[in-house]
Amino acid sequence: MTVLAKNVMDSAMSCLVFAIATRENFWESSLVLDANKETMYSDLLYHWAFCATCVTICSGSMAERTHIIGYLTHAALMAGLIFPPVAEAVWGSGGLLRPFFVNAV
């Protein structure tokens, strides 16, 4: 039951924090913004799914070992501070790591 609650709460937390972190005023991300700086909600949902997956991968190792506040703090930090710059570097237009991953084939 605790693991189920943590998974539901980390999805909600990562959704909220990722949406706030990728807004044009906070983190100007080419992942979810078009050329006119408008939010593309389909891309926001797409990249949030990857973000939520990254957050939930840690849930298995943290299950029943941390308190819910510590776990939600980890989910917020992962979704707001760690995932957006790494995803921008790999998938964003002009990202630092883009040539290594996009043109690898």
C-alpha positions, 0 to 999 in steps of 0.5 A, a space after each residue: 500500500 505504501 509503494 502504491 501511494 508513493 507511485 501515485 504521489 511521485 507522478 503527481 509531484 513530478 507532473 506539477 514540478 516539471 510543468 512549472 520548471 519548463 514554463 517560459 519564465 522559469 526554464 526556457 526549454 526548447 523541449 516544450 516551447 515552439 518558435 513563438 515561445 508558446 507551450 506545446 502541450 503534447 510535447 509537455 506530456 511527452 517529456 513529462 512521461 520520460 521525467 516521471 519514468 526517471 523519477 519512478 525508477 528510483 522508487 524501487 530502491 527507496 521503497 519502504 526505506 525513506 519517509 514520504 516527505 524525503 521521497 517527495 523531495 527527491 521527486 521534486 528535485 529530480 523533476 525540477 532541477 535534474 531532468 530538465 537540463 539533462 533532457 535539454 542537453 540531449 533532445 533540445 535544439 542546440 543542446 550540448 549532447 545533441 550531436 552525440 545522440 541524434 546523429 548516432 545512426 
